[in-house]
């Protein structure tokens, strides 16, 4: 990890906490997961230290937008269980949990499909889970698990925001490329090499509607 990138992430964490406490961010109703087999399971990995059920900046507003855009189908949600901190093993823990969850759901609900959502460090988690290593990126890690090839068709869409691997000149390629939309705000230092607009990393809620529209076209 580059020291200036880690510093940027720490500043963003403080800014996010301040906005959440001061009402600068709009908090949407927390999504709830259904015990039954929903048609689509939205699996969201939040950003570093991001509050909220699925993530106040991205996951929660994206889930609400998906509920509006995807009609005639039932949706459930799952928040990837991982520390989302600055430890070297954080993203790897999320990677393992996301893949375990998809495996378990696919066994329990054979007809269910998935939309994967990742913001900031959470994008690293998703990248790893679909076979794109985030090693060397801000709060990235080597791949520890990947969604099995037999389950790959069940992933309808991949929605990424502030994806740190982009600062390395990488992106999602291969099998999942056509099902992936990857947002990087102008000047965001986490996903843009040389970016200097720290607050740009907190703006991805503005892309929730566009992301949901993309996903709706894939399901």
N, C-alpha and C positions, 0 to 999 in steps of 0.2 A: 504494500500500500504506500502511495506517495504521501509524505508528511503533510503537504499543503492540502491534499484532498481530505485527509482525516480531520484537519483543522476546519475545513469547510463543513464537513458533516457534523462536527460538534456545534458549530455556530447555527447550523440549520436545526439541530435538535433543540437548542435553546429558543430559537425563533418560533418553532412549531409549538412548544410548550407555552410560550407567551401568548401566541395567537389563540390557542385553545382556551387558555385561562381568561383571556380578555374579551372573548366573544368575537374575535376577528375572523373565525371560521364558522361556517354554518354547519351545525350538527344535524344530520338527518336521523330519522328513526332507526334504531338498531335492527338489523335484519335478524331473523330467526331461522334456524335450520329445522326442517321437518324430519320427524322420525321415520316417515314413510319414504318410499323411493320416488323422489321428485324426478321430473324429466331431465332437469339440468342441475348439476351441483356446481356452484360458483366457489372455487377454491382460491382464497386470497392470502397472499403473504404481505404483511405490512412492512413499512419502512422502519429504520432504526429508531427505537424508542417511541414510535408513533402510537398515540392512544387511539381508542375507538374499538368497536367490536371487530370490524375487519380492517380498520385503519381510517382515522377521521379525515385524512387528506385525500385518499384515493379509494380504498376498499368500500367504505360505507356509501359514498355518493355513486360509485360505479354500480354497486348492487341495486340501489334504488333506480338508477337509470335503466339497468337491465330489466327490472320488473316492469317498467313502463314500455320498453321497446319490444320485449319478447312476449307476445300474446298467445294465448291458447296452449301454453305449456306451464308446468309448475317448476318453481325454482327453490332450491335449498342453498345454504351457504356453509362454508367451513373456513375458520380462521386457522391458518397453519400455526402449529404449536412450536414456537422456537423463541430463543431469547430476544432476538432483534436488538442485540447490543453490539459493542465494538470488539468482542472477543474473536479470536481467530477461528473458533469452531462454530460461531453462531449460524452463519449461512449454511454450513454443512448439516447442522441439526435440522434446520428448516427443510433442506433438500430431502433428507431421509424421511421426515414426517410427511411431507407432501406426497412423496411416492408411496409410502405406506398407506396413506389415506385413499389415494386413487385405487390401489390394489384392493383394499378392503371394500370400498364402495362398489367396485366392479364385480366383486364376488357376491356381494349382497344384493345388488341392483343391476342385473346384467344389461338392462336396456338404458341405463342412465348415461348421459353424456356430461362432459366437463367444460367449464370455462375457467382458465387459469388466469389469475390477476396478480401482478407483482409490481410493487413500488419501491424504488431505491434498493436497499438491501434485499427486499422481497423480490425484486426483479432478478437479482443474482440467484435466489432460491429457485425461481421458476426456470431460469436459464439452465442451471445445473440439472434440474429434473427432466428437461427435454433434451439433454445431451450436449449443451453448449457450456463449456467450462467458464466459470467466473474467476478462476484463479488469477491473481495479479490485479484485479479490479478493486476499487474501494469496497471494503468489507465483503470481499469475495472469498471463495474457497474452491478447492478441487472438487470434482464430482464424486459423490459417495453413493448415489443411486440414480437410476433413470427409469422413467415410465416404460414398462415392457412394450416391445414392438407390437404384441398382440392387442394391447390396450390403446395404442396410438390413435386408431380411428375414432375412439370415443372422445378425444379432445377436440371439441368443436372450434375453440378460439383461444388465443393467447394474447392477453392485454398487458403491455408493459409500459411503465412510466418512470422516467428518470433512471434509465437502465445503465448501471455503472460500466458494463462491458463496452458500451459505445465510446467511452473515453479512451479505450484501448484500440479503437478502430474495428471492433468486432460487432457482429449482429447475429440474429437468429437466421440460420441458413438451413438448407436441406428440407427434411420432411415437414417441419412445422412452419416453414417460411410463409407460405400462402395463407396460413391461418393466424398470422401474427401481425399485430399493429404495435408499434414501438414509438412512444412519444418522448421527445427530448426538447424541453423548452429552450429558447434562444438564451445563451449565456449561462445555462445551468452547469456549474463546475463538476457536478457528479457524473454527468453523461456527455458533456462536451469538453474535449481536451482544450484547455486554455480558457474555458468559460469563467467569467468573473462576476456573474450576477447571482449571488447566493440565494436571494429570495425567490429566484425563478424556480428553484426546486420545490417550492411550496405551492405552486400554481396549478398542479395537475388535476385538481377537482374540476377545473374549467374544461377538461377534455373528457369528462365522464360521458356526456351525451354522444360525442363522436365515437368513443370506444364502444358504447352500448349499441350504437347503430351498426358498427362493423360486426360485432358479435352476432347481432340479430340476423345479419345476412349470411352467417355461417351455420346457423342451427336449423 
